[in-house]
Amino acid sequence: MQMATLTDEPSLRIAYHADTFAKRARFGLSRYAHSLRDALDDQGVTAIPFSSQSDFAVAPPWLAQRGFCRLPIRRKLLAPAWTYTGLPRAEWMLPPFDLLHSIDVDYRAPTGKPWVVTIHDLGVLVHPEYFSGAVPWLLRAYLKQIAARADRVLCVSHSTAAEVTRFTGMQPGERLRVIEEGVDEAFFDPPAATALAQADGIIAPDTPFLLFSGSTNPRKNLHRVLNAYRKLVPGIGLHLVIVGAWGSGDGELAADIDAARATGMVHTPGYVSDEVLQALLFRADAFLYPSLYEGFGLPILEAMASGTPVITSTNSSMPEIAADAAILVDASDEAAIGEAMMRVAQDRPAMAALREKGVAHARRFSWADTARRTINVYRELV
């Protein structure tokens, strides 16, 4: 007797609540929302993305083709209404669905159907100093409702699951599961020639360099990265490329960036596309990710998939995700960050070994596997 496969099962329609789905720039939670949705689609599950937020007055083709539904009520009104009254129900505003999955939000979407929640991190509560624009009371109310109402809670790392246990009392088991993120297959392939050419416009070909990608949020630790690097210039022999969408930041960090640029070895192109980021990863001597806090740390795996050695942190989820395939440092120790940079410059055999180990490690994380495990959870409830 043959075993049934996912394609033998009745088709599922999932209401897919993701506030970051209709963003122009696809990174962080937006990348997770799109990658999981596409992987679900590949395995025959119809995920209907919806939100009260969008960067577009009129949905572009890529958004419309994914069936995105923009709700008719603004988030600032909808979130409190859903939190405190449980109305209006999501099914009153959406096409028919079997189950509702909250992907990247911090307030519930009330429904009479089974409810699955993904929690990426609880940084707003664990490290409020890094999330000044957040609304802690809304997240606390959400966690209370999750503990009382959610049928399944999916965490992207064991570190995040431990935080959920700490704040809700829920224990790992049937309701609380860990399903890790995946790595886009494109990161394992050589970059396109056009993307490599754009990367060459940022830093000259054959120039050795370290790559930092992220925001100016203090938890990304750019301040310590810059201080550690400047103490090594010019002896390190590696340039530093910093990419990311800069916010207003603070005056001290802006001054640090200006001082770093003055060395002639620091390059700050700002935001770059995924394709150019992949090309920079492919060319970099190492990727710097000594963050102070992460719920998962997907850039670690994307760098590894590109064959790039990684320097990351010993705290929160990062040692769990990087395992023994990266250089782990105390993110609060500038000297340790600097020593890791010098190791990249001086120990070529060790870096070659890390490249090989990193690619093999990243292969363990795929969006297809993330989708399969998520669908198994759906099947338990529908």
C-alpha positions as CSV (number, residue, x, y, z in Angstrom):
1,M,0.0,0.0,0.0
2,Q,1.4,3.4,-1.1
3,M,1.8,6.2,1.5
4,A,-0.3,9.3,0.8
5,T,1.6,12.4,-0.2
6,L,0.8,16.1,0.4
7,T,-0.5,16.2,-3.2
8,D,-3.0,13.4,-2.4
9,E,-4.6,15.5,0.3
10,P,-7.5,17.9,-0.2
11,S,-6.3,21.4,-1.2
12,L,-6.0,23.9,1.6
13,R,-6.9,27.6,1.5
14,I,-5.0,29.6,4.1
15,A,-5.7,33.2,5.1
16,Y,-2.2,34.6,5.3
17,H,-1.9,37.6,7.6
18,A,1.3,39.5,6.8
19,D,1.8,43.2,7.4
20,T,5.1,43.2,5.5
21,F,3.8,41.4,2.4
22,A,3.1,44.6,0.4
23,K,6.4,46.3,1.0
24,R,8.6,47.8,-1.8
25,A,11.8,46.6,-0.2
26,R,11.8,42.9,0.5
27,F,14.0,42.1,3.5
28,G,13.6,40.7,7.0
29,L,10.1,39.7,7.8
30,S,9.0,40.6,4.3
31,R,11.4,38.1,2.8
32,Y,10.1,35.5,5.2
33,A,6.5,36.2,4.3
34,H,7.2,35.9,0.6
35,S,9.5,32.9,0.7
36,L,7.1,30.8,2.8
37,R,4.1,31.8,0.8
38,D,5.8,30.8,-2.5
39,A,7.0,27.5,-1.0
40,L,3.5,26.7,0.2
41,D,2.2,27.5,-3.3
42,D,4.8,25.1,-4.8
43,Q,3.3,22.3,-2.6
44,G,-0.3,23.0,-3.6
45,V,-1.5,25.2,-0.7
46,T,-3.3,28.4,-1.6
47,A,-2.1,31.1,0.7
48,I,-4.2,34.3,0.5
49,P,-2.0,37.2,1.8
50,F,-3.9,40.0,3.4
51,S,-3.1,43.1,5.4
52,S,-4.5,46.6,6.2
53,Q,-1.1,48.0,5.1
54,S,0.5,48.4,1.7
55,D,3.2,50.6,0.1
56,F,1.2,50.8,-3.1
57,A,-2.0,52.7,-3.9
58,V,-2.6,50.3,-6.7
59,A,-1.2,46.7,-6.4
60,P,1.6,46.1,-8.9
61,P,1.4,42.9,-11.0
62,W,3.7,40.8,-8.7
63,L,1.4,41.6,-5.7
64,A,-1.9,41.2,-7.5
65,Q,-0.7,37.8,-9.0
66,R,-0.2,36.5,-5.5
67,G,-3.8,37.3,-4.6
68,F,-3.0,40.1,-2.0
69,C,-6.1,41.4,-0.3
70,R,-5.9,44.9,1.3
71,L,-8.4,45.2,4.1
72,P,-10.6,48.3,4.0
73,I,-9.7,49.5,7.5
74,R,-6.5,51.2,8.5
75,R,-4.1,49.4,10.8
76,K,-4.2,52.1,13.5
77,L,-7.9,51.4,13.8
78,L,-8.0,47.7,13.0
79,A,-5.3,46.5,15.4
80,P,-7.0,47.9,18.6
81,A,-10.4,46.8,17.4
82,W,-9.2,43.3,16.8
83,T,-7.3,43.2,20.1
84,Y,-10.1,44.4,22.3
85,T,-13.4,43.5,20.6
86,G,-12.5,40.6,18.3
87,L,-14.4,42.2,15.5
88,P,-14.7,42.3,12.6
89,R,-13.8,38.7,11.9
90,A,-11.3,38.1,9.1
91,E,-13.7,35.8,7.2
92,W,-16.1,38.7,6.8
93,M,-13.6,40.6,4.6
94,L,-11.8,37.7,2.8
95,P,-12.5,35.0,0.3
96,P,-13.3,31.6,1.9
97,F,-10.5,29.9,3.8
98,D,-9.8,26.9,6.0
99,L,-7.4,28.3,8.5
100,L,-5.8,31.6,9.4
101,H,-2.0,31.9,9.8
102,S,-0.6,35.1,11.3
103,I,2.9,35.5,9.8
104,D,4.6,38.6,11.0
105,V,2.2,40.7,13.1
106,D,1.9,41.7,16.8
107,Y,-1.9,41.7,17.0
108,R,-4.4,39.0,16.4
109,A,-6.8,38.7,13.4
110,P,-10.0,37.2,15.0
111,T,-11.5,34.3,13.3
112,G,-13.8,31.3,13.9
113,K,-11.4,29.1,12.0
114,P,-8.3,27.4,13.4
115,W,-5.6,30.0,14.1
116,V,-1.8,29.4,13.7
117,V,0.7,32.1,14.7
118,T,4.4,32.5,13.8
119,I,6.5,34.3,16.3
120,H,9.9,35.6,15.1
121,D,11.1,37.2,18.3
122,L,10.0,39.0,21.4
123,G,12.6,41.7,21.2
124,V,10.2,44.5,22.0
125,L,9.8,42.9,25.5
126,V,13.3,41.3,25.9
127,H,15.3,44.3,24.7
128,P,13.0,47.4,24.6
129,E,16.0,49.6,24.2
130,Y,16.4,48.5,20.6
131,F,12.7,49.0,19.6
132,S,11.9,52.6,20.6
133,G,9.0,52.9,18.1
134,A,7.3,49.7,19.1
135,V,4.1,49.3,21.2
136,P,4.8,46.8,24.1
137,W,1.3,46.8,25.5
138,L,-0.1,45.6,22.1
139,L,2.4,42.7,22.0
140,R,1.7,41.8,25.6
141,A,-2.1,41.7,24.8
142,Y,-1.3,39.6,21.7
143,L,0.7,37.1,23.7
144,K,-2.1,36.8,26.2
145,Q,-4.5,36.0,23.4
146,I,-2.1,33.6,21.7
147,A,-1.8,31.6,25.0
148,A,-5.6,31.5,25.3
149,R,-6.7,31.1,21.7
150,A,-4.0,30.0,19.2
151,D,-4.3,26.4,18.0
152,R,-0.6,26.3,17.2
153,V,2.4,28.6,17.8
154,L,5.3,28.3,15.5
155,C,8.7,29.8,16.5
156,V,11.6,30.3,14.0
157,S,14.2,29.2,16.6
158,H,14.5,27.5,20.0
159,S,15.8,30.9,21.3
160,T,12.5,32.5,20.4
161,A,10.5,29.5,21.7
162,A,12.2,30.0,25.1
163,E,11.2,33.6,25.1
164,V,7.6,32.6,24.4
165,T,7.7,30.1,27.3
166,R,9.1,32.9,29.5
167,F,6.3,35.4,28.7
168,T,3.3,33.0,28.3
169,G,4.1,29.9,30.3
170,M,3.5,27.8,27.2
171,Q,5.7,24.7,27.0
172,P,7.3,23.2,23.9
173,G,5.1,20.4,22.6
174,E,1.9,20.0,20.7
175,R,0.9,23.7,20.6
176,L,4.3,25.3,20.7
177,R,6.6,24.2,17.8
178,V,9.9,25.3,16.3
179,I,10.0,25.5,12.5
180,E,13.2,27.2,11.2
181,E,13.4,29.5,8.2
182,G,14.9,28.4,4.9
183,V,17.5,29.7,2.4
184,D,16.5,30.8,-1.0
185,E,18.2,28.5,-3.6
186,A,19.4,31.5,-5.5
187,F,22.1,32.1,-2.9
188,F,23.8,28.8,-3.7
189,D,24.1,29.8,-7.4
190,P,26.7,32.2,-8.9
191,P,25.3,35.8,-9.2
192,A,24.2,37.1,-12.5
193,A,26.8,39.0,-14.6
194,T,24.7,42.2,-14.3
195,A,24.7,42.1,-10.5
196,L,28.4,41.4,-10.4
197,A,29.0,44.4,-12.6
198,Q,27.0,46.6,-10.2
199,A,28.9,45.2,-7.3
200,D,32.1,46.1,-9.1
201,G,30.8,49.7,-9.2
202,I,30.6,49.7,-5.4
203,I,34.1,48.3,-4.8
204,A,36.7,47.6,-7.5
205,P,37.2,44.0,-8.6
206,D,39.9,42.0,-6.9
207,T,39.7,44.3,-3.8
208,P,39.5,42.2,-0.6
209,F,36.7,43.4,1.7
210,L,34.5,42.7,4.6
211,L,30.7,43.1,4.1
212,F,28.2,44.4,6.7
213,S,24.5,44.5,5.7
214,G,21.8,45.9,8.0
215,S,20.2,48.9,9.5
216,T,21.5,51.6,11.8
217,N,19.4,50.1,14.7
218,P,21.7,49.8,17.7
219,R,21.0,46.1,18.0
220,K,22.8,45.6,14.6
221,N,26.0,46.7,16.4
222,L,27.4,48.8,13.6
223,H,29.0,51.3,16.1
224,R,31.2,48.5,17.5
225,V,32.0,47.2,14.0
226,L,33.2,50.6,12.9
227,N,35.3,51.2,16.0
228,A,36.9,47.7,15.8
229,Y,37.6,48.2,12.1
230,R,39.1,51.7,12.4
231,K,41.6,50.4,15.0
232,L,42.9,47.9,12.4
233,V,43.3,50.3,9.5
234,P,45.4,50.3,7.4
235,G,47.2,47.1,8.5
236,I,44.2,44.8,8.0
237,G,44.4,45.1,4.2
238,L,40.6,44.5,3.9
239,H,38.2,47.2,2.9
240,L,34.8,47.5,4.5
241,V,31.5,47.7,2.6
242,I,28.4,48.7,4.5
243,V,25.0,48.3,2.8
244,G,21.6,49.0,4.2
245,A,18.7,51.4,4.2
246,W,19.8,54.2,6.5
247,G,17.3,55.8,8.8
248,S,17.8,59.1,10.5
249,G,20.1,57.4,13.0
250,D,21.9,59.3,15.7
251,G,24.6,61.9,15.4
252,E,27.3,59.8,17.0
253,L,26.8,56.9,14.5
254,A,26.7,59.3,11.6
255,A,30.0,60.8,12.8
256,D,31.5,57.3,13.1
257,I,30.5,56.5,9.5
258,D,32.0,59.8,8.3
259,A,35.2,59.1,10.2
260,A,35.3,55.5,8.7
261,R,34.8,56.9,5.2
262,A,37.8,59.2,5.7
263,T,40.1,56.2,5.8
264,G,39.4,55.6,2.1
265,M,38.7,52.0,2.8
266,V,35.1,52.2,3.8
267,H,32.3,52.2,1.2
268,T,28.6,53.0,2.0
269,P,26.4,52.5,-1.1
270,G,23.2,52.5,1.0
271,Y,20.3,50.1,0.0
272,V,21.1,47.6,-2.7
273,S,18.9,45.0,-4.4
274,D,18.8,41.3,-3.4
275,E,20.8,40.5,-6.6
276,V,23.5,43.0,-5.8
277,L,23.7,41.9,-2.2
278,Q,24.1,38.3,-3.4
279,A,27.0,39.5,-5.7
280,L,28.7,41.3,-2.8
281,L,28.3,38.2,-0.6
282,F,29.8,36.1,-3.4
283,R,32.8,38.5,-3.6
284,A,33.3,39.3,0.1
285,D,36.1,37.8,2.2
286,A,33.7,37.6,5.1
287,F,30.3,38.7,6.2
288,L,30.0,40.7,9.5
289,Y,26.9,39.9,11.6
290,P,27.8,40.5,15.2
291,S,24.3,41.5,16.2
292,L,23.2,42.1,19.7
293,Y,19.9,40.3,19.3
294,E,18.1,38.3,16.6
295,G,15.1,36.0,16.5
296,F,16.7,33.9,13.8
297,G,19.4,35.6,11.7
298,L,18.6,34.5,8.1
299,P,21.5,36.6,6.7
300,I,23.9,34.2,8.4
301,L,22.7,31.3,6.3
302,E,22.4,33.4,3.1
303,A,26.1,34.4,3.5
304,M,27.1,30.8,4.1
305,A,25.1,29.6,1.0
306,S,27.1,32.2,-1.0
307,G,30.3,30.6,0.2
308,T,31.2,33.5,2.5
309,P,32.8,33.0,6.0
310,V,30.6,34.6,8.7
311,I,31.5,36.5,11.9
312,T,28.4,36.5,14.2
313,S,27.5,36.6,17.9
314,T,27.3,34.2,20.8
315,N,23.9,35.5,22.0
316,S,20.2,34.9,21.3
317,S,19.5,32.7,18.3
318,M,22.8,33.2,16.4
319,P,24.9,30.4,17.8
320,E,21.9,28.1,17.3
321,I,21.7,29.0,13.6
322,A,25.4,29.3,12.8
323,A,26.4,26.2,14.8
324,D,30.2,25.5,14.2
325,A,30.2,26.9,10.7
326,A,31.0,30.5,11.7
327,I,33.3,32.6,13.8
328,L,31.4,33.4,17.0
329,V,32.3,36.4,19.1
330,D,31.0,38.3,22.1
331,A,29.1,41.1,20.3
332,S,29.7,43.5,23.2
333,D,33.5,43.1,22.9
334,E,35.1,45.4,20.2
335,A,38.5,43.7,20.7
336,A,36.9,40.3,19.9
337,I,35.2,41.6,16.8
338,G,38.6,43.1,15.7
339,E,40.4,39.9,16.3
340,A,37.9,38.0,14.2
341,M,38.4,40.5,11.3
342,M,42.2,40.0,11.5
343,R,41.7,36.3,11.5
344,V,39.9,36.7,8.2
345,A,42.8,38.7,6.8
346,Q,45.5,36.4,8.0
347,D,44.3,32.8,8.2
348,R,43.4,31.8,4.7
349,P,43.3,28.0,5.2
350,A,40.8,28.5,8.1
351,M,38.6,30.7,5.9
352,A,38.6,28.2,3.1
353,A,37.5,25.5,5.5
354,L,34.7,27.8,6.8
355,R,33.5,28.4,3.2
356,E,33.1,24.7,2.6
357,K,31.5,24.1,6.0
358,G,29.2,27.0,5.7
359,V,27.7,25.9,2.3
360,A,27.1,22.4,3.7
361,H,25.4,23.8,6.8
362,A,23.2,26.2,4.9
363,R,22.0,23.2,2.8
364,R,20.2,21.9,5.9
365,F,17.7,24.9,5.7
366,S,15.3,25.0,2.8
367,W,12.0,26.8,2.3
368,A,10.6,23.6,0.9
369,D,11.2,21.9,4.2
370,T,9.8,24.9,6.1
371,A,6.7,24.7,4.0
372,R,6.3,20.9,4.4
373,R,6.5,21.1,8.2
374,T,4.1,24.1,8.2
375,I,1.6,22.2,6.0
376,N,1.8,19.2,8.5
377,V,0.7,21.6,11.2
378,Y,-2.2,22.9,9.0
379,R,-3.3,19.3,8.4
380,E,-3.5,18.6,12.1
381,L,-6.1,21.3,12.4
382,V,-8.1,21.1,9.2
